[in-house]
Amino acid sequence: MIYPDNWIDYELIDHGLGRKLERFGEVVLDRPEPSANWKKSKPANEWNRAEAVFTENKNQKGSWNKDLNDWNISYPFGDSEIIFKLSQGSFKHPGIFPEQAENWRFIRNKCIELIGKGITPKFLNLFAYTGGASLAADLSGAEVTHIDSVKSVVNWARENAELNNIDSIRWIVEDAPTFVEKEIRRGNKYHGIIMDPPIFGLGPKGGRWKLNRDLPKLIENVMKLLDEKNRFFIMNTYSPQLPLNDLEKILSALPDFPTTFEATTLGLMSTPGKELPLGNLVRF
């Protein structure tokens, strides 16, 4: 398992019994975590530090027991930092997946390599959420295209860009598979692509996405958008119905996917030193 180890504004304090206790800046949250099916390491008084607790209902929606004002946190990035706006909503996510910081580091290193070859990286972020990878790529010198089917989430990503004085990202509200198909027809290419496909999804025009059914075709199409020589690729999947071994079999069966790639588990490490696996990570 790999996990980021240089966060200052984020801390996984503890996890267990289907929950995780986290510090985002000065704010401590208690959120559901289905994969944490073991005992907690910290006592109850430590968990009582949480300023807000999320209770999940059906379809991952739920509510917080206390309303908090929006707040910002930062992540050290090269000689600078990336600033994020965090906020509560009807889902448990406050606007960031902290484990993704490991991918931001990977993006930066790959962009630096390409720039060293005299190439300005073209980077595509699919299912892009609030834009952590888009910001990392832009700050690393890439030309960035950011795709998400939810307009409010794209607006949130734009706010994050403004916090970082970034005004060069191309923002598109569209279903990711549809956009990829259009780019193939247009003959466009990218040096780097990251995708974080959900288990289920609904596009802005009613198109339905199902991970186990639609992922192979999407990957096959995405490979057509990557530059043949100078390229990098990152994919995260968080579905318990798609274990890493099954994902590797899918990739190995695709004719255009490289025979050599990194396949591992992406997660976090708690303050007591206990791993929390969160999803599959494939990249090359």
N, C-alpha and C positions, 0 to 999 in steps of 0.2 A: 504494500500500500504506500502511496505517496501523499504528502500533505504539505501545505505551506508552513514555514517556520519563522517567518519574519514579520508577523503582524504585531502591531503595537496597540492599535485601537480595537482589536478583536481578541477575545479569549473564550475558548470552550472550557468552562469551569467544571462541568460534570455532565454525565449522561447515564441513563439507565431507566428501566421500567417504562420504556416507550416515550421518554422525555429527554430534552437536553437543556442545560442551563448555560447561557451565553452572555458575555459582556460585549456590547457594541458601543465603543467609546465609554461614556459614563453610565450608559443604560444597560441594565441586566434584564434579560428576557427568559421566560420559561416557555418552551415550545414543544410540540409533539415531534417525536422521532421514532418511527416504527421499527427501524433497524436496531435500536438500542434495547434489545430484549434481554437485559441482564440487570444485576443489582446496581444501585447507585453507589458511588464511592464517597460522596460527601454527605454529611448529616443533614437533617431536615432544616436546621437553623440557617445553613448555607443556602439552601434552595429558597428559603423565605426572603432572601435578598431581592428576589425578582420584583421589578417595578410593574411588570405586566405579565399576565399568563394567558396563553392562547388555548382555547378549547375548540377542538376540531369536530365538525359534524360530518355530513355526507359530502362527497365530491371534493374533499379537502377544504371546503369552506367552513367558517366558524366565526368566532368573535374573541375579542380581548376583554379581560375583566376591568381594564382601566384604559382610558384614552390618554395618549401622550402627544406632545407637540412633535412635529418633524424635527430631526436632528441630523447633523453631518458627522461622518467619520472619514479617516484618511488611511491610505495604504502606501508605505514607502516604495517608491518605484524609480530605480536608477538614482539620479541625483535630485529627483523631485519627489512628488507624491501624487496619488490619485484621490480625489475627493468625491464622496458619494452622499447623496441625500437619502436618508432612511425614513420610512413612514409606515404606519399601521394600515391595515386594510382587512378585507374579508377573508384573506388567505394568511397562512402562518408566516410567509416570507416578508421580511421588512424591506426588501429591495436589493438584497445582495446574497450571493451564495459564497461564503468566505473561502470554501475549499477551492474555488476557481482561481484564487490568487496564484496557485501553482501554474495554471495555464497562462496567466498574464506574463509571468516570468519567461515561459517557453516562447510566447509570441515575441517578446522583446528581443530575446537572443536570436531568434530566426530572422527578425527584421534587420537586426544589426549585421548578420551574416550577408543578407541580400544587398544591403546598402554598401557593404564593403566590396561587393562585386560590381558596384556601379548601377544597381537596380533599385528603382523606387518601388517598394512592395505594394501590390494591390491586394487588399484584404477584404474578405466577405464574412460577415457575422450573421448566421442564420438562426432563427428562433432566439433573437438577440437580447430579449428581456430589457433590463435597465442599462445595458451597455458597458459592463466592465471590460469585456474583451475589446470592444470598439474603442474605448478610451485608451486602453493599453497599446493597441496597434497604432492609433493616431499619434500618441506621445512617443512612439518608437519610430516615427517617420513614414508610416504607411498611408496610402490613400484608402479610406475606409468606406464600405457600403454596409449599412445596418438594416436588417430586415426583421420585422416582427408583424404579426397579423393583428395585434391589439394596439389601437391608436393611443390609449391612455398610457400604455407601457412605453411606447416610442416617445411620447411627450415627456415622460419621466427620464428617459435616457437623454433627451435633449437638455433637460434641466441639469443633469449630471455633467454634460459637456460644457454648459455655460459656467458651472462651478469651477471647471478646469480651464476656462478661457479657450475652449476649442470651438471653432466655427467651420471646420472643413469636412465634417462627416456628411455623407449622403444618407438621408433618412428616408426609408420607404416602408409604408404600411401595406403589407401584402402577405399572402400565404406563401411560405418558404418554398414548397415544391413547385408551385406555379411560377414563382420568380426564377427559380433555377432553370425550368424548361424554357422560359423566355430568353434567358441569357445564353443558353445553348444555341437557340435559333439566331440570336444576334451575333454569335461568334465571339463573345467576350471571354476573357481568361483572367484568372486570379493567381497570385503567388501563394496566398495563404487563405484557408477557409476553416472556420470553426463552426460547429453545429451542436446544439443542445436540444435535440428533439424530445418533446413531451410524450408521455404514454398515450394520451388522447389530446386532440385539439380540434378547434373549429376556426376556419378561416373567415376573413371579413365578408366573403360572399357565400358563406354557408358550406364550404368544402370541409369534409371531415377527415381527420388524420388519426390513424391507429398505428402505433409504433411497430408491433410485431408483424403487421401486414404490409406496411408501406415503407419501412426503413430500407430494405434491399434496393428497391427501385430508386429511392432518393440518393443513396450512396453511389449507385451506378451513374446517375446523372451528375452528381457533384464532381466525380472524378473527371468528367468531360470538361469541367470548367477550370481545372487546375493546369497551370503551366507544366509542360512535359518535363522540363529539366530543373527549374528553380521553384520549388514548391514545399509547402508544409500543410499539414492537416491535423485537426483536433476534433474529436467527437466524444461527447459525454452522454451516457444514458443512465437514467435513475430507476428503471423499471425492475422490480423484483421478479417479474415474469420473463426477463431476458438476462439470464446469468452470463457471466463473462465467457465461459466456454462456448455457449450457444452463439454469442455475438462473434467470437472468433471464427466459428464455422461458417457463419453468414459471409463474413469478409473474405475468407479463403475461397469461397465459391464464386466470388465476383471476379470476372476475367481482368478487369482494369485496375483492381486494387493491388497495391504492392505486396509482394510475398514476405517482405520484412517490415514489421511495424511493432510499436510498443503497445502492449495491452496489459493494463493493470487496474487496480482499484484506487479511486480517488477518495480521500477522506480528510479527517481532522484528528488532531491529537489533543486530549484534554490536559488540563493543568496537572492532574495526578498521574499523567503518563499512560492513559488508556486510549487505545485507538478507537475511532468511530468510522467504519467504512460507510460510504454514502452512495457510490455509483461506479459504473464502468468508465474507464478512460482509454481511448484508443488514439494514437497519434504517430505521425512520422514526419 
